[in-house]
């Protein structure tokens, strides 16, 4: 794992866990980290990480609109 050092001014009310969560959430959103990797970065379970994503404006469903539309179209070809 890489180690990253970030200098944040003391005047910013931002603890280490919150900073890690913000970074992990953004990297998950961009597809740079899997759900498990992002949860590990923060030291959370996958379920807890999923719950926390909404606080950072990140959807658990990391799926583009075009991917979703393609899946809907593919689903139309199947019957039960």
mmCIF file of the N, C-alpha and C atoms, coordinates in Angstrom:
data_MODEL
# 
_entry.id   MODEL 
# 
loop_
_atom_site.group_PDB 
_atom_site.id 
_atom_site.type_symbol 
_atom_site.label_atom_id 
_atom_site.label_alt_id 
_atom_site.label_comp_id 
_atom_site.label_asym_id 
_atom_site.label_entity_id 
_atom_site.label_seq_id 
_atom_site.pdbx_PDB_ins_code 
_atom_site.Cartn_x 
_atom_site.Cartn_y 
_atom_site.Cartn_z 
_atom_site.occupancy 
_atom_site.B_iso_or_equiv 
_atom_site.pdbx_formal_charge 
_atom_site.auth_seq_id 
_atom_site.auth_comp_id 
_atom_site.auth_asym_id 
_atom_site.auth_atom_id 
_atom_site.pdbx_PDB_model_num 
ATOM 1   N N  . UNK A 1 1  ? 0.832   -1.175  0.000   1.00 0.00 ? 1  UNK A N  1 
ATOM 2   C CA . UNK A 1 1  ? 0.000   0.000   0.000   1.00 0.00 ? 1  UNK A CA 1 
ATOM 3   C C  . UNK A 1 1  ? 0.879   1.242   0.000   1.00 0.00 ? 1  UNK A C  1 
ATOM 4   N N  . UNK A 1 2  ? 0.404   2.280   -0.672  1.00 0.00 ? 2  UNK A N  1 
ATOM 5   C CA . UNK A 1 2  ? 1.105   3.557   -0.680  1.00 0.00 ? 2  UNK A CA 1 
ATOM 6   C C  . UNK A 1 2  ? 0.768   4.330   0.580   1.00 0.00 ? 2  UNK A C  1 
ATOM 7   N N  . UNK A 1 3  ? 1.702   5.149   1.007   1.00 0.00 ? 3  UNK A N  1 
ATOM 8   C CA . UNK A 1 3  ? 1.472   6.034   2.140   1.00 0.00 ? 3  UNK A CA 1 
ATOM 9   C C  . UNK A 1 3  ? 1.449   7.458   1.612   1.00 0.00 ? 3  UNK A C  1 
ATOM 10  N N  . UNK A 1 4  ? 0.492   8.229   2.073   1.00 0.00 ? 4  UNK A N  1 
ATOM 11  C CA . UNK A 1 4  ? 0.318   9.600   1.618   1.00 0.00 ? 4  UNK A CA 1 
ATOM 12  C C  . UNK A 1 4  ? 0.295   10.508  2.833   1.00 0.00 ? 4  UNK A C  1 
ATOM 13  N N  . UNK A 1 5  ? 1.075   11.578  2.781   1.00 0.00 ? 5  UNK A N  1 
ATOM 14  C CA . UNK A 1 5  ? 1.079   12.544  3.870   1.00 0.00 ? 5  UNK A CA 1 
ATOM 15  C C  . UNK A 1 5  ? 0.434   13.825  3.353   1.00 0.00 ? 5  UNK A C  1 
ATOM 16  N N  . UNK A 1 6  ? -0.586  14.304  4.076   1.00 0.00 ? 6  UNK A N  1 
ATOM 17  C CA . UNK A 1 6  ? -1.304  15.517  3.693   1.00 0.00 ? 6  UNK A CA 1 
ATOM 18  C C  . UNK A 1 6  ? -1.227  16.501  4.849   1.00 0.00 ? 6  UNK A C  1 
ATOM 19  N N  . UNK A 1 7  ? -0.822  17.709  4.548   1.00 0.00 ? 7  UNK A N  1 
ATOM 20  C CA . UNK A 1 7  ? -0.789  18.759  5.557   1.00 0.00 ? 7  UNK A CA 1 
ATOM 21  C C  . UNK A 1 7  ? -2.071  19.577  5.469   1.00 0.00 ? 7  UNK A C  1 
ATOM 22  N N  . UNK A 1 8  ? -2.869  19.508  6.515   1.00 0.00 ? 8  UNK A N  1 
ATOM 23  C CA . UNK A 1 8  ? -4.128  20.257  6.592   1.00 0.00 ? 8  UNK A CA 1 
ATOM 24  C C  . UNK A 1 8  ? -3.976  21.275  7.721   1.00 0.00 ? 8  UNK A C  1 
ATOM 25  N N  . UNK A 1 9  ? -4.321  22.538  7.467   1.00 0.00 ? 9  UNK A N  1 
ATOM 26  C CA . UNK A 1 9  ? -4.176  23.549  8.511   1.00 0.00 ? 9  UNK A CA 1 
ATOM 27  C C  . UNK A 1 9  ? -4.931  23.163  9.784   1.00 0.00 ? 9  UNK A C  1 
ATOM 28  N N  . UNK A 1 10 ? -4.355  23.521  10.920  1.00 0.00 ? 10 UNK A N  1 
ATOM 29  C CA . UNK A 1 10 ? -4.969  23.212  12.210  1.00 0.00 ? 10 UNK A CA 1 
ATOM 30  C C  . UNK A 1 10 ? -6.343  23.851  12.371  1.00 0.00 ? 10 UNK A C  1 
ATOM 31  N N  . UNK A 1 11 ? -6.598  24.900  11.625  1.00 0.00 ? 11 UNK A N  1 
ATOM 32  C CA . UNK A 1 11 ? -7.870  25.608  11.738  1.00 0.00 ? 11 UNK A CA 1 
ATOM 33  C C  . UNK A 1 11 ? -9.023  24.849  11.084  1.00 0.00 ? 11 UNK A C  1 
ATOM 34  N N  . UNK A 1 12 ? -8.699  23.844  10.283  1.00 0.00 ? 12 UNK A N  1 
ATOM 35  C CA . UNK A 1 12 ? -9.735  23.050  9.612   1.00 0.00 ? 12 UNK A CA 1 
ATOM 36  C C  . UNK A 1 12 ? -10.200 21.958  10.561  1.00 0.00 ? 12 UNK A C  1 
ATOM 37  N N  . UNK A 1 13 ? -11.497 21.906  10.799  1.00 0.00 ? 13 UNK A N  1 
ATOM 38  C CA . UNK A 1 13 ? -12.082 20.899  11.684  1.00 0.00 ? 13 UNK A CA 1 
ATOM 39  C C  . UNK A 1 13 ? -12.318 19.623  10.874  1.00 0.00 ? 13 UNK A C  1 
ATOM 40  N N  . UNK A 1 14 ? -11.269 18.805  10.783  1.00 0.00 ? 14 UNK A N  1 
ATOM 41  C CA . UNK A 1 14 ? -11.269 17.641  9.900   1.00 0.00 ? 14 UNK A CA 1 
ATOM 42  C C  . UNK A 1 14 ? -10.364 16.599  10.529  1.00 0.00 ? 14 UNK A C  1 
ATOM 43  N N  . UNK A 1 15 ? -10.919 15.513  11.065  1.00 0.00 ? 15 UNK A N  1 
ATOM 44  C CA . UNK A 1 15 ? -10.058 14.510  11.690  1.00 0.00 ? 15 UNK A CA 1 
ATOM 45  C C  . UNK A 1 15 ? -9.534  13.509  10.658  1.00 0.00 ? 15 UNK A C  1 
ATOM 46  N N  . UNK A 1 16 ? -8.595  12.686  11.077  1.00 0.00 ? 16 UNK A N  1 
ATOM 47  C CA . UNK A 1 16 ? -7.954  11.726  10.168  1.00 0.00 ? 16 UNK A CA 1 
ATOM 48  C C  . UNK A 1 16 ? -8.954  10.779  9.519   1.00 0.00 ? 16 UNK A C  1 
ATOM 49  N N  . UNK A 1 17 ? -9.884  10.263  10.306  1.00 0.00 ? 17 UNK A N  1 
ATOM 50  C CA . UNK A 1 17 ? -10.878 9.312   9.788   1.00 0.00 ? 17 UNK A CA 1 
ATOM 51  C C  . UNK A 1 17 ? -11.748 9.972   8.708   1.00 0.00 ? 17 UNK A C  1 
ATOM 52  N N  . UNK A 1 18 ? -12.123 11.220  8.953   1.00 0.00 ? 18 UNK A N  1 
ATOM 53  C CA . UNK A 1 18 ? -12.948 11.945  7.985   1.00 0.00 ? 18 UNK A CA 1 
ATOM 54  C C  . UNK A 1 18 ? -12.174 12.193  6.686   1.00 0.00 ? 18 UNK A C  1 
ATOM 55  N N  . UNK A 1 19 ? -10.893 12.524  6.800   1.00 0.00 ? 19 UNK A N  1 
ATOM 56  C CA . UNK A 1 19 ? -10.062 12.740  5.615   1.00 0.00 ? 19 UNK A CA 1 
ATOM 57  C C  . UNK A 1 19 ? -9.917  11.445  4.826   1.00 0.00 ? 19 UNK A C  1 
ATOM 58  N N  . UNK A 1 20 ? -9.653  10.345  5.518   1.00 0.00 ? 20 UNK A N  1 
ATOM 59  C CA . UNK A 1 20 ? -9.539  9.056   4.844   1.00 0.00 ? 20 UNK A CA 1 
ATOM 60  C C  . UNK A 1 20 ? -10.839 8.675   4.149   1.00 0.00 ? 20 UNK A C  1 
ATOM 61  N N  . UNK A 1 21 ? -11.953 8.923   4.806   1.00 0.00 ? 21 UNK A N  1 
ATOM 62  C CA . UNK A 1 21 ? -13.248 8.584   4.226   1.00 0.00 ? 21 UNK A CA 1 
ATOM 63  C C  . UNK A 1 21 ? -13.504 9.406   2.969   1.00 0.00 ? 21 UNK A C  1 
ATOM 64  N N  . UNK A 1 22 ? -13.190 10.689  3.006   1.00 0.00 ? 22 UNK A N  1 
ATOM 65  C CA . UNK A 1 22 ? -13.398 11.551  1.838   1.00 0.00 ? 22 UNK A CA 1 
ATOM 66  C C  . UNK A 1 22 ? -12.567 11.070  0.651   1.00 0.00 ? 22 UNK A C  1 
ATOM 67  N N  . UNK A 1 23 ? -11.325 10.714  0.915   1.00 0.00 ? 23 UNK A N  1 
ATOM 68  C CA . UNK A 1 23 ? -10.447 10.236  -0.153  1.00 0.00 ? 23 UNK A CA 1 
ATOM 69  C C  . UNK A 1 23 ? -10.911 8.873   -0.671  1.00 0.00 ? 23 UNK A C  1 
ATOM 70  N N  . UNK A 1 24 ? -11.203 7.957   0.234   1.00 0.00 ? 24 UNK A N  1 
ATOM 71  C CA . UNK A 1 24 ? -11.637 6.616   -0.175  1.00 0.00 ? 24 UNK A CA 1 
ATOM 72  C C  . UNK A 1 24 ? -12.951 6.668   -0.943  1.00 0.00 ? 24 UNK A C  1 
ATOM 73  N N  . UNK A 1 25 ? -13.881 7.511   -0.504  1.00 0.00 ? 25 UNK A N  1 
ATOM 74  C CA . UNK A 1 25 ? -15.170 7.635   -1.192  1.00 0.00 ? 25 UNK A CA 1 
ATOM 75  C C  . UNK A 1 25 ? -14.979 8.144   -2.613  1.00 0.00 ? 25 UNK A C  1 
ATOM 76  N N  . UNK A 1 26 ? -14.121 9.139   -2.766  1.00 0.00 ? 26 UNK A N  1 
ATOM 77  C CA . UNK A 1 26 ? -13.888 9.697   -4.106  1.00 0.00 ? 26 UNK A CA 1 
ATOM 78  C C  . UNK A 1 26 ? -13.186 8.681   -5.010  1.00 0.00 ? 26 UNK A C  1 
ATOM 79  N N  . UNK A 1 27 ? -12.208 7.967   -4.481  1.00 0.00 ? 27 UNK A N  1 
ATOM 80  C CA . UNK A 1 27 ? -11.513 6.961   -5.288  1.00 0.00 ? 27 UNK A CA 1 
ATOM 81  C C  . UNK A 1 27 ? -12.434 5.807   -5.661  1.00 0.00 ? 27 UNK A C  1 
ATOM 82  N N  . UNK A 1 28 ? -13.340 5.444   -4.766  1.00 0.00 ? 28 UNK A N  1 
ATOM 83  C CA . UNK A 1 28 ? -14.345 4.421   -5.078  1.00 0.00 ? 28 UNK A CA 1 
ATOM 84  C C  . UNK A 1 28 ? -15.265 4.924   -6.184  1.00 0.00 ? 28 UNK A C  1 
ATOM 85  N N  . UNK A 1 29 ? -15.714 6.168   -6.050  1.00 0.00 ? 29 UNK A N  1 
ATOM 86  C CA . UNK A 1 29 ? -16.616 6.761   -7.046  1.00 0.00 ? 29 UNK A CA 1 
ATOM 87  C C  . UNK A 1 29 ? -15.979 6.782   -8.433  1.00 0.00 ? 29 UNK A C  1 
ATOM 88  N N  . UNK A 1 30 ? -14.691 7.059   -8.498  1.00 0.00 ? 30 UNK A N  1 
ATOM 89  C CA . UNK A 1 30 ? -13.983 7.130   -9.773  1.00 0.00 ? 30 UNK A CA 1 
ATOM 90  C C  . UNK A 1 30 ? -13.582 5.752   -10.301 1.00 0.00 ? 30 UNK A C  1 
ATOM 91  N N  . UNK A 1 31 ? -13.826 4.697   -9.498  1.00 0.00 ? 31 UNK A N  1 
ATOM 92  C CA . UNK A 1 31 ? -13.488 3.354   -9.933  1.00 0.00 ? 31 UNK A CA 1 
ATOM 93  C C  . UNK A 1 31 ? -12.028 2.995   -9.718  1.00 0.00 ? 31 UNK A C  1 
ATOM 94  N N  . UNK A 1 32 ? -11.309 3.795   -8.967  1.00 0.00 ? 32 UNK A N  1 
ATOM 95  C CA . UNK A 1 32 ? -9.894  3.529   -8.693  1.00 0.00 ? 32 UNK A CA 1 
ATOM 96  C C  . UNK A 1 32 ? -9.714  2.498   -7.588  1.00 0.00 ? 32 UNK A C  1 
ATOM 97  N N  . UNK A 1 33 ? -10.695 2.408   -6.683  1.00 0.00 ? 33 UNK A N  1 
ATOM 98  C CA . UNK A 1 33 ? -10.677 1.416   -5.610  1.00 0.00 ? 33 UNK A CA 1 
ATOM 99  C C  . UNK A 1 33 ? -11.961 0.598   -5.667  1.00 0.00 ? 33 UNK A C  1 
ATOM 100 N N  . UNK A 1 34 ? -11.846 -0.681  -5.379  1.00 0.00 ? 34 UNK A N  1 
ATOM 101 C CA . UNK A 1 34 ? -13.052 -1.506  -5.231  1.00 0.00 ? 34 UNK A CA 1 
ATOM 102 C C  . UNK A 1 34 ? -13.707 -1.154  -3.904  1.00 0.00 ? 34 UNK A C  1 
ATOM 103 N N  . UNK A 1 35 ? -14.905 -1.646  -3.692  1.00 0.00 ? 35 UNK A N  1 
ATOM 104 C CA . UNK A 1 35 ? -15.603 -1.410  -2.433  1.00 0.00 ? 35 UNK A CA 1 
ATOM 105 C C  . UNK A 1 35 ? -14.786 -1.927  -1.255  1.00 0.00 ? 35 UNK A C  1 
ATOM 106 N N  . UNK A 1 36 ? -14.252 -3.138  -1.382  1.00 0.00 ? 36 UNK A N  1 
ATOM 107 C CA . UNK A 1 36 ? -13.456 -3.728  -0.313  1.00 0.00 ? 36 UNK A CA 1 
ATOM 108 C C  . UNK A 1 36 ? -12.178 -2.955  -0.037  1.00 0.00 ? 36 UNK A C  1 
ATOM 109 N N  . UNK A 1 37 ? -11.501 -2.518  -1.104  1.00 0.00 ? 37 UNK A N  1 
ATOM 110 C CA . UNK A 1 37 ? -10.275 -1.744  -0.936  1.00 0.00 ? 37 UNK A CA 1 
ATOM 111 C C  . UNK A 1 37 ? -10.561 -0.417  -0.239  1.00 0.00 ? 37 UNK A C  1 
ATOM 112 N N  . UNK A 1 38 ? -11.623 0.258   -0.663  1.00 0.00 ? 38 UNK A N  1 
ATOM 113 C CA . UNK A 1 38 ? -11.972 1.550   -0.068  1.00 0.00 ? 38 UNK A CA 1 
ATOM 114 C C  . UNK A 1 38 ? -12.329 1.387   1.407   1.00 0.00 ? 38 UNK A C  1 
ATOM 115 N N  . UNK A 1 39 ? -13.074 0.346   1.724   1.00 0.00 ? 39 UNK A N  1 
ATOM 116 C CA . UNK A 1 39 ? -13.431 0.093   3.118   1.00 0.00 ? 39 UNK A CA 1 
ATOM 117 C C  . UNK A 1 39 ? -12.186 -0.200  3.944   1.00 0.00 ? 39 UNK A C  1 
ATOM 118 N N  . UNK A 1 40 ? -11.238 -0.938  3.386   1.00 0.00 ? 40 UNK A N  1 
ATOM 119 C CA . UNK A 1 40 ? -9.991  -1.241  4.087   1.00 0.00 ? 40 UNK A CA 1 
ATOM 120 C C  . UNK A 1 40 ? -9.167  0.016   4.356   1.00 0.00 ? 40 UNK A C  1 
ATOM 121 N N  . UNK A 1 41 ? -9.136  0.931   3.394   1.00 0.00 ? 41 UNK A N  1 
ATOM 122 C CA . UNK A 1 41 ? -8.386  2.180   3.570   1.00 0.00 ? 41 UNK A CA 1 
ATOM 123 C C  . UNK A 1 41 ? -8.869  2.915   4.815   1.00 0.00 ? 41 UNK A C  1 
ATOM 124 N N  . UNK A 1 42 ? -10.184 2.906   5.016   1.00 0.00 ? 42 UNK A N  1 
ATOM 125 C CA . UNK A 1 42 ? -10.780 3.628   6.135   1.00 0.00 ? 42 UNK A CA 1 
ATOM 126 C C  . UNK A 1 42 ? -10.811 2.788   7.411   1.00 0.00 ? 42 UNK A C  1 
ATOM 127 N N  . UNK A 1 43 ? -10.619 1.480   7.260   1.00 0.00 ? 43 UNK A N  1 
ATOM 128 C CA . UNK A 1 43 ? -10.682 0.598   8.422   1.00 0.00 ? 43 UNK A CA 1 
ATOM 129 C C  . UNK A 1 43 ? -12.105 0.293   8.835   1.00 0.00 ? 43 UNK A C  1 
ATOM 130 N N  . UNK A 1 44 ? -12.990 0.176   7.842   1.00 0.00 ? 44 UNK A N  1 
ATOM 131 C CA . UNK A 1 44 ? -14.403 -0.103  8.086   1.00 0.00 ? 44 UNK A CA 1 
ATOM 132 C C  . UNK A 1 44 ? -14.782 -1.407  7.418   1.00 0.00 ? 44 UNK A C  1 
ATOM 133 N N  . UNK A 1 45 ? -15.912 -1.951  7.849   1.00 0.00 ? 45 UNK A N  1 
ATOM 134 C CA . UNK A 1 45 ? -16.484 -3.090  7.132   1.00 0.00 ? 45 UNK A CA 1 
ATOM 135 C C  . UNK A 1 45 ? -17.098 -2.549  5.838   1.00 0.00 ? 45 UNK A C  1 
ATOM 136 N N  . UNK A 1 46 ? -17.335 -3.429  4.895   1.00 0.00 ? 46 UNK A N  1 
ATOM 137 C CA . UNK A 1 46 ? -17.973 -3.008  3.642   1.00 0.00 ? 46 UNK A CA 1 
ATOM 138 C C  . UNK A 1 46 ? -19.341 -2.387  3.916   1.00 0.00 ? 46 UNK A C  1 
ATOM 139 N N  . UNK A 1 47 ? -20.109 -3.014  4.802   1.00 0.00 ? 47 UNK A N  1 
ATOM 140 C CA . UNK A 1 47 ? -21.454 -2.516  5.112   1.00 0.00 ? 47 UNK A CA 1 
ATOM 141 C C  . UNK A 1 47 ? -21.397 -1.113  5.709   1.00 0.00 ? 47 UNK A C  1 
ATOM 142 N N  . UNK A 1 48 ? -20.470 -0.874  6.624   1.00 0.00 ? 48 UNK A N  1 
ATOM 143 C CA . UNK A 1 48 ? -20.338 0.450   7.236   1.00 0.00 ? 48 UNK A CA 1 
ATOM 144 C C  . UNK A 1 48 ? -19.895 1.478   6.211   1.00 0.00 ? 48 UNK A C  1 
ATOM 145 N N  . UNK A 1 49 ? -18.993 1.071   5.322   1.00 0.00 ? 49 UNK A N  1 
ATOM 146 C CA . UNK A 1 49 ? -18.526 1.983   4.274   1.00 0.00 ? 49 UNK A CA 1 
ATOM 147 C C  . UNK A 1 49 ? -19.681 2.365   3.344   1.00 0.00 ? 49 UNK A C  1 
ATOM 148 N N  . UNK A 1 50 ? -20.482 1.381   2.961   1.00 0.00 ? 50 UNK A N  1 
ATOM 149 C CA . UNK A 1 50 ? -21.649 1.650   2.110   1.00 0.00 ? 50 UNK A CA 1 
ATOM 150 C C  . UNK A 1 50 ? -22.573 2.654   2.790   1.00 0.00 ? 50 UNK A C  1 
ATOM 151 N N  . UNK A 1 51 ? -22.824 2.451   4.085   1.00 0.00 ? 51 UNK A N  1 
ATOM 152 C CA . UNK A 1 51 ? -23.687 3.374   4.832   1.00 0.00 ? 51 UNK A CA 1 
ATOM 153 C C  . UNK A 1 51 ? -23.114 4.790   4.849   1.00 0.00 ? 51 UNK A C  1 
ATOM 154 N N  . UNK A 1 52 ? -21.801 4.910   4.933   1.00 0.00 ? 52 UNK A N  1 
ATOM 155 C CA . UNK A 1 52 ? -21.159 6.222   5.041   1.00 0.00 ? 52 UNK A CA 1 
ATOM 156 C C  . UNK A 1 52 ? -21.041 6.943   3.698   1.00 0.00 ? 52 UNK A C  1 
ATOM 157 N N  . UNK A 1 53 ? -21.108 6.224   2.591   1.00 0.00 ? 53 UNK A N  1 
ATOM 158 C CA . UNK A 1 53 ? -20.928 6.849   1.276   1.00 0.00 ? 53 UNK A CA 1 
ATOM 159 C C  . UNK A 1 53 ? -21.895 8.005   1.032   1.00 0.00 ? 53 UNK A C  1 
ATOM 160 N N  . UNK A 1 54 ? -23.130 7.860   1.459   1.00 0.00 ? 54 UNK A N  1 
ATOM 161 C CA . UNK A 1 54 ? -24.128 8.910   1.247   1.00 0.00 ? 54 UNK A CA 1 
ATOM 162 C C  . UNK A 1 54 ? -23.744 10.224  1.903   1.00 0.00 ? 54 UNK A C  1 
ATOM 163 N N  . UNK A 1 55 ? -23.034 10.158  3.022   1.00 0.00 ? 55 UNK A N  1 
ATOM 164 C CA . UNK A 1 55 ? -22.589 11.384  3.698   1.00 0.00 ? 55 UNK A CA 1 
ATOM 165 C C  . UNK A 1 55 ? -21.578 12.161  2.865   1.00 0.00 ? 55 UNK A C  1 
ATOM 166 N N  . UNK A 1 56 ? -20.978 11.497  1.888   1.00 0.00 ? 56 UNK A N  1 
ATOM 167 C CA . UNK A 1 56 ? -19.970 12.115  1.032   1.00 0.00 ? 56 UNK A CA 1 
ATOM 168 C C  . UNK A 1 56 ? -20.480 12.321  -0.401  1.00 0.00 ? 56 UNK A C  1 
ATOM 169 N N  . UNK A 1 57 ? -21.790 12.153  -0.572  1.00 0.00 ? 57 UNK A N  1 
ATOM 170 C CA . UNK A 1 57 ? -22.404 12.389  -1.872  1.00 0.00 ? 57 UNK A CA 1 
ATOM 171 C C  . UNK A 1 57 ? -22.044 11.353  -2.920  1.00 0.00 ? 57 UNK A C  1 
ATOM 172 N N  . UNK A 1 58 ? -21.705 10.149  -2.475  1.00 0.00 ? 58 UNK A N  1 
ATOM 173 C CA . UNK A 1 58 ? -21.297 9.077   -3.391  1.00 0.00 ? 58 UNK A CA 1 
ATOM 174 C C  . UNK A 1 58 ? -22.322 7.955   -3.319  1.00 0.00 ? 58 UNK A C  1 
ATOM 175 N N  . UNK A 1 59 ? -22.766 7.504   -4.471  1.00 0.00 ? 59 UNK A N  1 
ATOM 176 C CA . UNK A 1 59 ? -23.713 6.408   -4.539  1.00 0.00 ? 59 UNK A CA 1 
ATOM 177 C C  . UNK A 1 59 ? -22.982 5.070   -4.442  1.00 0.00 ? 59 UNK A C  1 
ATOM 178 N N  . UNK A 1 60 ? -23.580 4.137   -3.730  1.00 0.00 ? 60 UNK A N  1 
ATOM 179 C CA . UNK A 1 60 ? -23.046 2.780   -3.663  1.00 0.00 ? 60 UNK A CA 1 
ATOM 180 C C  . UNK A 1 60 ? -23.070 2.146   -5.050  1.00 0.00 ? 60 UNK A C  1 
ATOM 181 N N  . UNK A 1 61 ? -24.089 2.479   -5.839  1.00 0.00 ? 61 UNK A N  1 
ATOM 182 C CA . UNK A 1 61 ? -24.232 1.938   -7.185  1.00 0.00 ? 61 UNK A CA 1 
ATOM 183 C C  . UNK A 1 61 ? -23.320 2.713   -8.109  1.00 0.00 ? 61 UNK A C  1 
ATOM 184 N N  . UNK A 1 62 ? -22.111 2.231   -8.215  1.00 0.00 ? 62 UNK A N  1 
ATOM 185 C CA . UNK A 1 62 ? -21.079 2.900   -9.000  1.00 0.00 ? 62 UNK A CA 1 
ATOM 186 C C  . UNK A 1 62 ? -21.210 2.462   -10.454 1.00 0.00 ? 62 UNK A C  1 
ATOM 187 N N  . UNK A 1 63 ? -22.278 2.912   -11.071 1.00 0.00 ? 63 UNK A N  1 
ATOM 188 C CA . UNK A 1 63 ? -22.670 2.460   -12.395 1.00 0.00 ? 63 UNK A CA 1 
ATOM 189 C C  . UNK A 1 63 ? -22.990 3.675   -13.243 1.00 0.00 ? 63 UNK A C  1 
ATOM 190 N N  . UNK A 1 64 ? -22.413 3.769   -14.418 1.00 0.00 ? 64 UNK A N  1 
ATOM 191 C CA . UNK A 1 64 ? -22.690 4.910   -15.283 1.00 0.00 ? 64 UNK A CA 1 
ATOM 192 C C  . UNK A 1 64 ? -24.079 4.770   -15.903 1.00 0.00 ? 64 UNK A C  1 
ATOM 193 N N  . UNK A 1 65 ? -24.623 5.876   -16.343 1.00 0.00 ? 65 UNK A N  1 
ATOM 194 C CA . UNK A 1 65 ? -25.942 5.876   -16.980 1.00 0.00 ? 65 UNK A CA 1 
ATOM 195 C C  . UNK A 1 65 ? -25.912 5.006   -18.234 1.00 0.00 ? 65 UNK A C  1 
ATOM 196 N N  . UNK A 1 66 ? -24.844 5.100   -19.010 1.00 0.00 ? 66 UNK A N  1 
ATOM 197 C CA . UNK A 1 66 ? -24.776 4.310   -20.247 1.00 0.00 ? 66 UNK A CA 1 
ATOM 198 C C  . UNK A 1 66 ? -24.715 2.808   -19.932 1.00 0.00 ? 66 UNK A C  1 
ATOM 199 N N  . UNK A 1 67 ? -24.000 2.432   -18.869 1.00 0.00 ? 67 UNK A N  1 
ATOM 200 C CA . UNK A 1 67 ? -23.967 1.019   -18.469 1.00 0.00 ? 67 UNK A CA 1 
ATOM 201 C C  . UNK A 1 67 ? -25.354 0.538   -18.050 1.00 0.00 ? 67 UNK A C  1 
ATOM 202 N N  . UNK A 1 68 ? -26.043 1.362   -17.297 1.00 0.00 ? 68 UNK A N  1 
ATOM 203 C CA . UNK A 1 68 ? -27.385 1.009   -16.842 1.00 0.00 ? 68 UNK A CA 1 
ATOM 204 C C  . UNK A 1 68 ? -28.339 0.884   -18.026 1.00 0.00 ? 68 UNK A C  1 
ATOM 205 N N  . UNK A 1 69 ? -28.287 1.825   -18.959 1.00 0.00 ? 69 UNK A N  1 
ATOM 206 C CA . UNK A 1 69 ? -29.150 1.765   -20.142 1.00 0.00 ? 69 UNK A CA 1 
ATOM 207 C C  . UNK A 1 69 ? -28.866 0.515   -20.967 1.00 0.00 ? 69 UNK A C  1 
ATOM 208 N N  . UNK A 1 70 ? -27.585 0.167   -21.110 1.00 0.00 ? 70 UNK A N  1 
ATOM 209 C CA . UNK A 1 70 ? -27.215 -1.033  -21.860 1.00 0.00 ? 70 UNK A CA 1 
ATOM 210 C C  . UNK A 1 70 ? -27.763 -2.286  -21.178 1.00 0.00 ? 70 UNK A C  1 
ATOM 211 N N  . UNK A 1 71 ? -27.665 -2.339  -19.853 1.00 0.00 ? 71 UNK A N  1 
ATOM 212 C CA . UNK A 1 71 ? -28.184 -3.492  -19.117 1.00 0.00 ? 71 UNK A CA 1 
ATOM 213 C C  . UNK A 1 71 ? -29.702 -3.600  -19.241 1.00 0.00 ? 71 UNK A C  1 
ATOM 214 N N  . UNK A 1 72 ? -30.395 -2.474  -19.214 1.00 0.00 ? 72 UNK A N  1 
ATOM 215 C CA . UNK A 1 72 ? -31.850 -2.483  -19.381 1.00 0.00 ? 72 UNK A CA 1 
ATOM 216 C C  . UNK A 1 72 ? -32.211 -3.023  -20.763 1.00 0.00 ? 72 UNK A C  1 
ATOM 217 N N  . UNK A 1 73 ? -31.508 -2.555  -21.780 1.00 0.00 ? 73 UNK A N  1 
ATOM 218 C CA . UNK A 1 73 ? -31.763 -3.044  -23.134 1.00 0.00 ? 73 UNK A CA 1 
ATOM 219 C C  . UNK A 1 73 ? -31.474 -4.544  -23.238 1.00 0.00 ? 73 UNK A C  1 
ATOM 220 N N  . UNK A 1 74 ? -30.374 -4.980  -22.655 1.00 0.00 ? 74 UNK A N  1 
ATOM 221 C CA . UNK A 1 74 ? -30.048 -6.421  -22.677 1.00 0.00 ? 74 UNK A CA 1 
ATOM 222 C C  . UNK A 1 74 ? -31.094 -7.228  -21.932 1.00 0.00 ? 74 UNK A C  1 
ATOM 223 N N  . UNK A 1 75 ? -31.628 -6.687  -20.850 1.00 0.00 ? 75 UNK A N  1 
ATOM 224 C CA . UNK A 1 75 ? -32.639 -7.374  -20.067 1.00 0.00 ? 75 UNK A CA 1 
ATOM 225 C C  . UNK A 1 75 ? -33.942 -7.562  -20.813 1.00 0.00 ? 75 UNK A C  1 
ATOM 226 N N  . UNK A 1 76 ? -34.220 -6.691  -21.759 1.00 0.00 ? 76 UNK A N  1 
ATOM 227 C CA . UNK A 1 76 ? -35.446 -6.794  -22.541 1.00 0.00 ? 76 UNK A CA 1 
ATOM 228 C C  . UNK A 1 76 ? -35.454 -8.044  -23.426 1.00 0.00 ? 76 UNK A C  1 
ATOM 229 N N  . UNK A 1 77 ? -34.293 -8.605  -23.670 1.00 0.00 ? 77 UNK A N  1 
ATOM 230 C CA . UNK A 1 77 ? -34.186 -9.788  -24.535 1.00 0.00 ? 77 UNK A CA 1 
ATOM 231 C C  . UNK A 1 77 ? -34.446 -11.095 -23.785 1.00 0.00 ? 77 UNK A C  1 
ATOM 232 N N  . UNK A 1 78 ? -34.628 -11.014 -22.469 1.00 0.00 ? 78 UNK A N  1 
ATOM 233 C CA . UNK A 1 78 ? -34.817 -12.224 -21.664 1.00 0.00 ? 78 UNK A CA 1 
ATOM 234 C C  . UNK A 1 78 ? -36.237 -12.296 -21.115 1.00 0.00 ? 78 UNK A C  1 
ATOM 235 N N  . UNK A 1 79 ? -36.742 -13.516 -21.054 1.00 0.00 ? 79 UNK A N  1 
ATOM 236 C CA . UNK A 1 79 ? -38.055 -13.747 -20.459 1.00 0.00 ? 79 UNK A CA 1 
ATOM 237 C C  . UNK A 1 79 ? -37.925 -14.837 -19.408 1.00 0.00 ? 79 UNK A C  1 
ATOM 238 N N  . UNK A 1 80 ? -38.830 -14.829 -18.474 1.00 0.00 ? 80 UNK A N  1 
ATOM 239 C CA . UNK A 1 80 ? -38.819 -15.858 -17.427 1.00 0.00 ? 80 UNK A CA 1 
ATOM 240 C C  . UNK A 1 80 ? -39.766 -16.966 -17.751 1.00 0.00 ? 80 UNK A C  1 
# 
